[in-house]
């Protein structure tokens, strides 16, 4: 697979600020990373509620983080007024989110091995007996309810700390589409189903047709299913870690 990515161009659609490590890995393979954030992170609609939860963090036994963005936004909000409680247990839905917690100085993070999601986290034995415990879930506004329902079903008291909201960025994609039409985009990396929906909205009909004909790489089967439903012809599910994604890209282009 040596050199399989040389001269290729990969469209990366992660939110702004979350693509640095992946871009470095791609550049090390002589591959161009083209950044087009498909999700813009904005402050929550109710910042006072987030501040109130942060003010009583010591009343919780477990803090769960849904994404690296949740870690970053929560840490900024917490650091403005206090520190993270030393007696709090910390959990993350996957390895990337766990790494984000370690990067801000939190050790001993509970997280599933391999591909992480709410189901994998809820299945860990450490969360089997949470009756009577207070759990706070840091996340963006909206999203799946599986984890809260699972933990409440075990007798826990669960609250959301919604620390950001997602929006479609305002971006002129005409130059990108022109390049794409000329064969200048070899693959696309998409992180979430919402990112996929936003990307289609940004691209318009012409760009959407180009996307459907381009190999798309995603970190979870659920995102792959969403892409296939929208007509994407080639969808590859990769390891969620950046290194695994780059390895999957290299393996794919070594075969074509």
C-alpha positions in Angstrom: 0.0 0.0 0.0 3.1 2.2 0.0 2.3 5.4 -1.9 -1.3 4.4 -2.6 -2.5 7.9 -1.5 0.2 9.9 -3.2 -1.4 12.6 -5.4 -4.9 11.9 -4.1 -7.3 14.5 -2.7 -9.6 13.7 0.2 -12.6 15.9 1.2 -12.8 16.1 5.0 -16.1 17.3 6.4 -15.5 17.4 10.2 -16.4 20.5 12.2 -13.8 23.2 12.1 -10.8 22.5 14.4 -11.2 18.7 14.5 -9.3 17.8 11.4 -5.7 18.7 12.3 -4.4 15.3 13.1 -6.1 13.6 10.2 -4.8 16.3 7.8 -1.2 15.7 9.1 -1.6 11.9 8.5 -2.8 12.5 5.0 -0.1 15.0 4.2 2.5 12.4 5.4 1.1 10.1 2.7 1.5 12.9 0.1 -2.3 13.2 0.0 -4.1 16.5 0.0 -6.7 17.1 2.7 -9.5 19.5 1.5 -11.4 20.8 4.5 -15.1 21.6 4.2 -16.7 21.6 7.6 -20.3 20.2 7.2 -21.3 21.1 10.7 -20.9 24.4 12.5 -20.8 24.3 16.3 -22.7 27.2 17.9 -23.5 28.1 21.6 -26.5 26.3 23.0 -29.9 27.9 22.9 -30.1 27.8 26.7 -26.6 28.6 28.1 -28.1 29.4 31.6 -29.2 25.8 31.9 -25.7 24.5 31.1 -24.2 27.0 33.6 -26.6 25.7 36.3 -25.6 22.1 35.7 -21.9 23.0 35.8 -22.5 24.8 39.1 -23.8 21.5 40.7 -21.4 19.1 39.0 -20.4 17.8 42.5 -23.9 16.3 42.8 -23.3 13.8 40.0 -21.4 10.5 40.2 -20.8 10.0 36.4 -20.2 12.4 33.5 -20.7 11.0 30.0 -19.3 12.7 26.9 -20.9 12.0 23.5 -18.2 13.4 21.2 -14.8 15.3 21.1 -16.9 18.4 20.4 -18.8 17.8 23.7 -15.5 17.5 25.5 -14.1 20.7 24.1 -17.2 22.8 24.6 -17.9 21.4 28.1 -14.3 22.0 29.2 -14.4 25.6 28.0 -17.7 26.2 29.9 -16.4 24.5 33.1 -13.0 26.2 33.0 -14.7 29.6 33.0 -16.0 29.2 36.6 -14.5 26.1 38.2 -12.5 22.8 37.7 -13.7 19.3 37.1 -14.6 17.5 40.3 -12.0 15.0 41.4 -14.6 12.5 42.6 -16.5 12.3 39.3 -16.2 9.2 37.1 -15.8 10.0 33.4 -17.1 8.0 30.5 -16.9 8.4 26.7 -18.8 6.8 23.8 -15.6 6.0 21.9 -11.8 6.2 21.7 -11.7 9.6 20.1 -13.8 11.1 22.8 -11.8 9.3 25.5 -8.6 10.8 24.0 -10.1 14.3 24.0 -10.8 13.8 27.8 -7.2 12.6 28.4 -5.9 15.6 26.5 -7.6 18.0 29.0 -6.0 16.1 31.9 -8.7 13.6 32.8 -7.4 10.0 33.4 -9.2 6.7 34.0 -11.9 7.3 31.4 -14.4 4.6 30.9 -14.9 3.8 27.2 -15.7 0.8 25.0 -12.9 -0.8 23.0 -12.9 -0.5 19.2 -15.8 1.2 17.4 -17.7 3.1 20.1 -21.3 4.2 20.3 -24.0 4.6 22.9 -24.9 0.9 22.7 -21.3 -0.2 23.3 -20.9 2.2 26.2 -24.1 1.1 27.8 -23.0 -2.5 27.5 -19.9 -2.1 29.7 -20.2 -3.9 33.0 -19.1 -0.8 34.9 -22.5 0.8 33.9 -24.6 -2.3 34.7 -25.4 -1.3 38.3 -26.1 2.5 38.4 -29.4 2.5 40.3 -29.7 5.7 42.4 -26.7 7.3 40.7 -26.9 10.8 39.1 -25.4 10.9 35.6 -24.9 13.9 33.4 -24.5 13.5 29.7 -22.6 16.3 27.8 -23.7 16.5 24.3 -25.1 18.8 21.6 -28.7 19.7 21.3 -30.9 16.9 20.1 -29.6 13.5 19.1 -30.3 9.9 20.0 -32.0 9.0 23.3 -30.7 5.4 23.6 -28.1 6.0 26.3 -30.4 8.0 28.6 -33.2 5.5 28.3 -30.8 2.6 29.0 -29.4 4.2 32.1 -32.7 5.4 33.4 -34.0 1.9 32.8 -31.3 0.7 35.3 -32.5 3.2 37.9 -30.1 6.1 37.3 -31.1 9.8 37.3 -29.9 11.3 34.0 -29.7 14.9 32.9 -28.4 16.4 29.7 -25.8 19.2 29.6 -26.3 20.5 26.1 -23.2 22.5 25.4 -23.5 23.3 21.7 -26.0 23.3 18.8 -25.3 22.2 15.3 -25.9 24.3 12.2 -25.3 24.1 8.5 -22.3 26.4 7.7 -22.5 29.2 5.2 -19.9 28.2 2.6 -19.5 28.9 -1.1 -19.0 25.4 -2.6 -18.9 26.5 -6.2 -15.0 26.3 -6.5 -15.1 22.9 -4.9 -17.8 21.6 -7.2 -15.9 22.9 -10.2 -12.7 21.0 -9.0 -14.8 17.9 -8.3 -16.3 17.9 -11.8 -12.8 17.9 -13.2 -11.9 14.8 -11.2 -10.1 16.6 -8.4 -11.8 14.9 -5.4 -10.9 11.2 -4.9 -12.7 10.4 -1.7 -14.9 11.9 1.0 -14.8 11.4 4.8 -18.0 11.9 6.7 -18.4 11.6 10.4 -22.1 11.6 11.1 -25.5 11.3 9.5 -26.2 14.9 10.2 -22.9 15.9 8.6 -24.0 13.9 5.5 -27.3 15.7 5.4 -25.6 19.1 5.8 -23.1 18.3 3.1 -25.8 17.5 0.6 -27.5 20.8 1.4 -24.2 22.6 0.9 -23.4 20.9 -2.4 -26.8 21.3 -4.1 -28.0 19.0 -6.9 -24.9 19.0 -9.0 -22.6 18.4 -6.0 -24.9 15.8 -4.5 -24.6 13.8 -7.8 -20.8 14.0 -7.5 -20.9 12.9 -3.9 -23.0 9.8 -4.7 -20.5 8.8 -7.4 -17.4 9.2 -5.1 -16.1 6.7 -2.5 -17.3 7.8 0.9 -15.6 6.7 4.2 -17.5 6.7 7.5 -16.7 5.6 11.1 -19.9 3.7 11.9 -22.3 1.3 10.2 -25.2 3.7 11.1 -23.7 6.5 9.0 -23.0 4.0 6.2 -26.7 3.0 6.1 -27.7 6.7 5.9 -25.3 7.2 3.0 -26.6 4.2 1.1 -30.2 5.4 1.6 -29.2 8.7 0.0 -27.8 6.9 -3.0 -24.0 6.9 -2.3 -22.7 4.0 -4.4 -19.5 3.2 -2.6 -19.4 3.4 1.2 -16.6 2.0 3.4 -16.9 1.7 7.2 -13.5 2.3 8.8 -11.9 2.2 12.2 -12.9 5.5 14.0 -9.3 6.4 14.8 -7.6 8.7 12.3 -4.9 6.1 11.7 -7.5 3.5 10.9 -9.2 5.8 8.5 -6.0 6.6 6.6 -5.2 2.9 6.5 -8.6 2.2 5.0 -8.1 4.9 2.4 -4.7 3.5 1.5 -6.0 0.0 1.2 -8.9 1.1 -1.0 -6.7 3.1 -3.4 -4.1 0.3 -3.5 -6.8 -1.8 -5.2 -8.1 0.7 -7.8 
